[in-house]
């Protein structure tokens, strides 16, 4: 299964928050934002920081896609 963080970026828009503001408030580096933008792995600690900062649940910031769905997107 692949993870996508599209929901996070929609939530940031809804809250009027930039990536830089999220980094500052959550206390992590630009590397984490880069990893999120690329739908790469981030630690549970980082996910927890994001959820606490945005006062939301994990399902509000990420979702799982099956590998088949992910491959279809790239075709």
N, C-alpha and C positions, 0 to 999 in steps of 0.2 A: 504494500500500500504506500502511496505517496501522500505527502501532506502539502496542503496549500494554505497560504495565509491571506488570501484575498479578503476574507471577512475582516481581518485586522485593519486593512487599509480603508475599507468602507466605514468601519467604526471610527477610525481616526478622522475621516472626513465629517462624519456625523457629529463628532465632538469638537470639530474645529481645531484639531491638534496636528502639529507637524511631526515628521519623523524625529527632528532634532529635539522637539519638546518632549517626546516620548523617551528618547535616549536620556535626556537630562533628568526627568522625573523618575524614571525606572532605574537609573543608575547603571546603564551598560554602554558599551562602545558602539561606534559606527559599524564595526564588523558584524554585530548582531543584526542590525538593520539590513546590511548587505546580504547576509545569509537568508533573512526572511524574504527579501525581494526575489531571491533566486529559488525560493521554496526549498532551501536546504535545512538540514537538521539544526535545531537549537536546543539547548538543554532545558530540562524541566524547570530549573531554577530561573532561567530567563522567561519562560512562559509564565511562571508564577509572578514574577516582577511585573510583567505586562498586565496580567489580570488584576493584580492589586492596584496598579497605577490607574487603570481604566475602570475599576470597579465592575468587572465582568467575569464571566466564566470562560473556561477553555473553549467551549463550543461556540462562543461569540467571536473568537479570533482565528480559529483554524478548523479545517475539515479534512477528512481523509478521502482520497480518491483511489479506486482500485487501479492497478497497474494498467489494465486494458484501457480505462478511461484516459489515463495520462498519455499513453501511446497514441490514442486517437487524436488528441490535441496537437501533437507534434507532426502529424501526417499532413 
